[in-house]
């Protein structure tokens, strides 16, 4: 999420930043008091049922067959889930379905993933993403205040929220790209830890060699990260963003097995 400085030196988000789009989206305008996190009681049962069906399908069929998907370091994930508290979890953004692949690994937690407001303008897909836990980040300052209030509500209840610090999707990009600072800001504002995850590319082996030309996708879960507080909010956000970016980039470079130039 691109950030802009306001006159009072606060940081706002530019939710229009995007470099990859699979479906042409229509213009989107959110109403006042928009339900960003499906808080309305009559929506929740249907949303949870839909999420359960989709993530089950991803976990047992789509993930293993089409992507060779595998979650690594599950013990870290299991321990974090037992704590029953909110987390911001982050990863590199390398596939249109990576949010659902990650969700299939976490599965039992109440999950949300932040997304560009413009995604709501995609025919059918936009509404489906919202129904499945997509939380559109508004580009209006007053709406952004509502977004943050609702975010605190769900995180206080123990929900987990995906934020992509790279901001934009670049399919199968090799390496971890420079971070925007929205994920750190959300974690700081809501007093929650960050759970870093890194998508690693693996060379197809076994049966995958018969039909996979692209790399297998393995999601490595890293240890929870607690923000280190500095003298100012700006210093805190910048410092922790740099630390996490370097941590995840180094991890990717150490474990990645798939190179396009080979």
Secondary structure, DSSP 8 states (H G I E B T S, - for coil): -EEEE-TTS-EEEETT--S--SS-B------TT--TT--SHHHHHHHHHHHHHHHHHIIIIIIIIII--EEE-HHHHHHHHHT---EEEE----STTHHHHHHHHH-SS-EEEEEEGGGGGBTTHHHHHHHTTEEEE-SSHHHHHHHHHHHHHHHHTT-EEE--TT-S--TT-SS-----SHHHHHHHHHT-EEEEEEEEEE---GGGGGT--S-EEEEEEEEEE-----SSHHHHHHHHHHHHHHHHHHHHHHH----TT-
